[in-house]
Amino acid sequence: MLATPEYVRASLAHSTADTSKAVAGKLGRQAVLYDASKRFTFVLTEQAVRWPVVSPLALAEQMDRLASLSYLPNVQIGVIPVGAPTPRTPLSTFTIYDAALVTIETTAGSLVLRDGRDVQAYVKEFAGYEDRALFGEDLRARLAEWSAACRA
């Protein structure tokens, strides 16, 4: 949802299949970020943001995109910096949809959870990460610092 086209292509480079449709689909889904009737909160780790999936200049562009998207009134982007104590170690990427559904991405595929107890466990886990993340101006300052380092 937050990736530049180059970053999306690089993240799918391991696939032996034609990924052009997947890239187009991922980029097309980003339009929902501009729908003011929807609200999004993303929490990433510094390691994920700075992972060198692309060249340093493309990574700087990716960081600039995150900073730009953080200005949208319905989008919150947070980054947990290295060294920030967290309640748990994230074992996988997960997405919460309206506190009714959680999807978990693993290397083998995706899991879907609908049971209220399972969903609430992930809501609680997410809140713990959210409490440790940098948002707003603090986030944008850190992204600018990292982006500048990529360009150096």
Secondary structure per residue as TSV (DSSP state, phi and psi in degrees):
chain	resnum	aa	ss	phi	psi
A	1	M	-	360.0	-25.0
A	2	L	-	-111.2	-1.4
A	3	A	-	-86.0	147.6
A	4	T	-	-73.0	161.4
A	5	P	H	-55.6	-43.1
A	6	E	H	-64.3	-39.2
A	7	Y	H	-66.4	-41.4
A	8	V	H	-61.1	-47.9
A	9	R	H	-59.5	-43.6
A	10	A	H	-65.5	-36.4
A	11	S	H	-69.4	-19.4
A	12	L	T	-103.7	4.0
A	13	A	T	-62.5	-23.9
A	14	H	T	-71.2	-17.4
A	15	S	-	-74.1	141.3
A	16	T	S	-88.9	-10.3
A	17	A	S	-83.7	166.9
A	18	D	-	-70.4	115.9
A	19	T	-	-99.0	5.7
A	20	S	H	-59.2	-39.5
A	21	K	H	-68.7	-38.8
A	22	A	H	-64.4	-42.6
A	23	V	H	-61.4	-48.7
A	24	A	H	-60.2	-40.9
A	25	G	H	-64.6	-44.9
A	26	K	H	-63.5	-41.4
A	27	L	H	-70.1	-37.7
A	28	G	H	-64.7	-36.3
A	29	R	H	-66.7	-19.1
A	30	Q	G	-66.2	-19.2
A	31	A	G	-58.4	-28.7
A	32	V	G	-63.2	-22.8
A	33	L	G	-61.3	-24.6
A	34	Y	G	-93.1	3.8
A	35	D	-	-85.8	104.3
A	36	A	T	-65.0	-14.1
A	37	S	T	-79.8	-8.2
A	38	K	S	-111.0	151.0
A	39	R	-	-124.5	136.7
A	40	F	E	-130.7	139.2
A	41	T	E	-131.2	123.0
A	42	F	E	-115.5	135.9
A	43	V	E	-126.2	122.4
A	44	L	E	-119.4	159.1
A	45	T	E	-92.7	155.5
A	46	E	H	-56.8	-39.4
A	47	Q	H	-59.3	-41.2
A	48	A	H	-67.0	-43.2
A	49	V	H	-64.6	-37.2
A	50	R	H	-96.5	1.0
A	51	W	-	-61.7	126.8
A	52	P	-	-80.9	67.2
A	53	V	S	-73.0	-26.7
A	54	V	S	-127.3	177.8
A	55	S	-	-61.9	160.8
A	56	P	H	-56.1	-40.1
A	57	L	H	-68.0	-38.8
A	58	A	H	-68.8	-33.6
A	59	L	H	-67.5	-39.0
A	60	A	H	-61.2	-41.6
A	61	E	H	-62.4	-40.2
A	62	Q	H	-62.3	-43.3
A	63	M	H	-64.6	-39.1
A	64	D	H	-63.2	-36.2
A	65	R	H	-65.0	-44.0
A	66	L	H	-57.5	-45.4
A	67	A	H	-62.0	-43.4
A	68	S	H	-62.7	-45.9
A	69	L	H	-64.5	-26.1
A	70	S	T	-68.6	-12.0
A	71	Y	T	-83.6	-15.7
A	72	L	S	-63.0	134.3
A	73	P	T	-66.1	-21.7
A	74	N	T	-103.2	7.4
A	75	V	E	-123.1	124.9
A	76	Q	E	-113.9	130.6
A	77	I	E	-122.8	127.8
A	78	G	E	-125.1	150.1
A	79	V	E	-129.2	129.6
A	80	I	E	-87.8	113.2
A	81	P	-	-72.1	153.7
A	82	V	T	-57.0	135.9
A	83	G	T	96.2	-15.6
A	84	A	-	-72.7	127.8
A	85	P	-	-67.5	136.2
A	86	T	-	-122.5	155.1
A	87	P	S	-68.1	-27.2
A	88	R	S	-150.6	164.7
A	89	T	-	-91.4	122.8
A	90	P	-	-65.8	127.2
A	91	L	-	-96.6	-18.6
A	92	S	S	-162.5	164.1
A	93	T	E	-79.7	134.4
A	94	F	E	-137.6	155.9
A	95	T	E	-129.5	131.4
A	96	I	E	-105.5	129.7
A	97	Y	E	-112.3	106.8
A	98	D	T	48.9	35.1
A	99	A	T	54.6	22.4
A	100	A	T	-121.9	-14.2
A	101	L	E	-152.4	138.7
A	102	V	E	-128.0	134.0
A	103	T	E	-113.1	141.6
A	104	I	E	-123.3	126.1
A	105	E	E	-96.3	129.0
A	106	T	E	-125.6	172.8
A	107	T	T	-67.8	-21.7
A	108	A	T	-94.1	-9.6
A	109	G	E	150.2	-156.0
A	110	S	E	-121.7	146.7
A	111	L	E	-112.4	146.6
A	112	V	E	-122.3	126.0
A	113	L	E	-116.4	131.1
A	114	R	-	-122.5	-16.5
A	115	D	-	-63.6	131.5
A	116	G	H	-55.2	-38.1
A	117	R	H	-66.3	-41.0
A	118	D	H	-65.6	-45.0
A	119	V	H	-61.1	-45.6
A	120	Q	H	-63.5	-33.6
A	121	A	H	-61.2	-41.4
A	122	Y	H	-73.4	-35.0
A	123	V	H	-60.1	-44.5
A	124	K	H	-64.4	-44.1
A	125	E	H	-60.9	-44.7
A	126	F	H	-60.6	-42.5
A	127	A	H	-59.4	-36.8
A	128	G	H	-63.9	-40.0
A	129	Y	H	-70.3	-41.8
A	130	E	H	-59.3	-37.8
A	131	D	H	-64.0	-24.8
A	132	R	H	-99.0	-3.1
A	133	A	S	-88.6	154.0
A	134	L	B	-88.5	134.8
A	135	F	-	-129.1	168.5
A	136	G	H	58.9	-134.8
A	137	E	H	-62.5	-36.2
A	138	D	H	-61.9	-42.5
A	139	L	H	-63.0	-50.1
A	140	R	H	-62.4	-36.6
A	141	A	H	-64.5	-42.7
A	142	R	H	-66.8	-42.5
A	143	L	H	-62.3	-39.6
A	144	A	H	-63.1	-39.3
A	145	E	H	-62.9	-47.9
A	146	W	H	-67.4	-38.8
A	147	S	H	-62.8	-43.5
A	148	A	H	-61.9	-39.0
A	149	A	H	-63.8	-36.5
A	150	C	H	-66.5	-35.0
A	151	R	H	-80.5	-16.7
A	152	A	-	-72.4	360.0
